[in-house]
């Protein structure tokens, strides 16, 4: 008791502040977002499930000390626009500094710094696409970052759809183009590609309803992008028939 009483008040105050700062920092840097699963075991399980269901995943590598990770968590991933863009996405957070397995996973993804935020559809065996709202040419708003996520996911399904369309398998292609629109309703490419696939099926089957569906998707593409010349030309050609 006497020893404690001899501690200068200033030093006692600094020690108390240091404890409080540690507590505050620890709570602020912990990964705070609901709807996410963490760690390599979650990665194995969710990626395997996504392969079976052909669903997209986000794999987010972050650390407790990284200020840019905190900024991404609080300023983007916690915002309504970004949460909505990730509603149907399997979400995994991994701290590469927790162990060798986490570090090895980070290397597999080609990670070089924090935060590293990857989007892809594992079933399609493409390369994960790294996205960031923090760039040298300026910082994205949450709405812009949400749009980038939606476009990246839609591109995965559009690429798959194109592969089937190129083989003449339009019915199969349509399922992927429609899936692209589920994630990015304003995707001009998906709308135009759907119109082309429905038009080809209509020509093969002489089905007037399919032809009207094709026209509807051409019009939708033009609503999104009035300068879409391919859809303009196709719609004009159908009007002349």
N, C-alpha and C positions, 0 to 999 in steps of 0.2 A: 504494500500500500504506500509506504514512504517513497519507494522508488518511483512509482507512478506519479506521485505528487510532485516529484522533482522534474518531470518532463516538461520543458517549456511549452506554453500554450500554443505557440505558433507551430511547433513540430507536431504536436498532437492533432491540431487542426488539419495540417497537410496530410498526415497519415489517414485520418478519417476521410478526407476528400479523395485520397487515392483509392481506398476501398470502394467508395461510392462510384467513382469513375469506372473501376473494373466491372462493377455490377451493371452499370448502365451500358457500358460498351458490350458486355457479354450478351445482354438481352437484345441490344439493337442489331447485333450482327448475326444472331441465330436466324436460320432460314424460316421466314414467318408465314408462308403462303399456304392456304388450305387448298385441297384438291391435288396436291403434289405428293409423290412418293419419293423417298430418298434412298440412295445407296446402290451398290452393285447388284444386290439380290433383287431389288425392285426393278433394276434395269433388265436383268435376265428374264424375269417373269413378264414384265409389261411388253418388252420387245417381242417375245415369243407369242404373246396373245395378239399383238398388233400384226404379226405375220399371218396368223390364222384368219384374222378379220379384215385384213387389208386396210387397217386404219393408220393414221399418222401418229407420230410421237414427237415430242420435244425432249431433248436431253440437254440439260443446263448444268454446266460445270462452274462452280462458284466456291469461294472461300469465305470464312468468317471475317477476315481482316480487310477484304477488298472493298474500298469505298465505291468503286464503280458497280460492284455487285449489289451493294446496298441501294445505290441509286436506281439500278435496274429493277430491283425488288419493289421498292417503294414508289418510284415514279412511273413505272410501266406495268410490271406484272400484277401489281395490286389494283390497277385502274380498270374501270368497267369495260372499256373498249377492248383492251387486251384480254381480259378474262373471258369476254364473249367469244373472241376469236379462237380461244383455246378450250372452249366448253367440250367439244367432241374429240379432243386430242389427249392421248395418254402422256402424262407429264412426269418427268423424272429429274430430280436434282442430285448431283453428285459432287462431293468435296474431294478433289484429287489428293488432298493432303492428309486424309484420314488413314490411308494405308496403301500397301503395294498394289492391291487389286484395283483400287480407285485410280491410282496413278497410271497403271497399265491401261485402263479403260480410256482415260484422258488421252494417252498417246495413240490409242487405236483410232480415235476420232480426229487425230491431227491437231489437238489443242496446243496452243502456244501462249496463251495468256488468259486472264480473267477479266470479265466474264466471257465464257464461250457458250453460245446458245445455238443449238442445232435443231433443224426441222427436217423430217423426211418420212417416207412411208417404207418401213423395212421390207415389206413383201415384194416391193418392186426392185430391190437390190441396187438402187441408185446411191449416189454419194450424198451423205448428209450435207445440208446447206447451212452454212453459218450465217446468222443474222445478228445485227446490232443496231440499236438506235443511235449509237455514238460514232460519228464519222468525222473525218477531217473537214468535210464540206458543210458540216452543220449537224445539229442534233434533231432527230425526228421527234414529233409529238407522239403521245400515246396512240392517237388515232392513226397516224402514219405507220407506226410500228405494227399495229394490229393489221393494217392493210397489207404490209409486207409479209406477215405471217400467212395471211389468207391466200395471197398470191403464190407464195412458195408451195403451199399445200396443193392448191389448184393445179399448179404446173405439174406436180407429180402425177395427178390423175389424168391431166390432159395428155401428157407424154404416153401414158399407158393406153389411153383411148386412141391416140394417133397410131400406135403400133397395130392395134386391131383393125382400125379403119383402113390402114395401108394394105392389110391382108384381105380386105373385102368383107371383114366380119363386123358389119355395121351394128347389128343388134348388141354384140358384146361391147363395141366401142361406145355405144350410147350410155351404157351403165356407168362407164368411167367419166364421160363428159358430164353426166348428171351429178355424179359425185363431186366433181370439181365445182359445180355451181352450188352445192350444199355448203361448201366452205367459203366460196367467193362468188356471191350472187351477181356481182358486176363484172364477171369475167367474159370479155367479148369473144375471146378465142373459143371458149367452151360453147357459147351460144351459137356462133357461126358453125362450129364443127357439128353440133347437134343438128342444125338445119341441114347441112350437107348429108349427114347420115340418114336422116328421115326422108330427104328428097330422093336419095338413091333407093331406099327401101320402097318408097311410094312408086317409083318408076318400075321396080321389079315386080311389085304386086298389084299395081294399078289401083292402089288404095287412096281414095280422095281424102280420107281423114288424116292419113300420114302426110299427105302433101300440105294440108292446112297446118299441121303441126310444124312442118318445115318452115312455112311462111311465118308462123308465129315466132320461131326462134330467130329468123332473119330480122324481123321487126324488133325483137328484143335486143339483138346485137346493135342495131342502129340507135335504139334508145340510149344504150350505154355509150356508144361512140358513133355520133352522126357522120363521122368521116370514114367509116368502115366501107371502103369502096367495094370490097369483095361481096359483102352482104347487099349493098345497093344494087350491084350488077345482077346478082342472083335473083333478087326479088323482082327487079324489072323484067328479067327473062321469064319468070313465072307469070307475071301479069300479062305478058304478050302471048302466052300459050292459049 
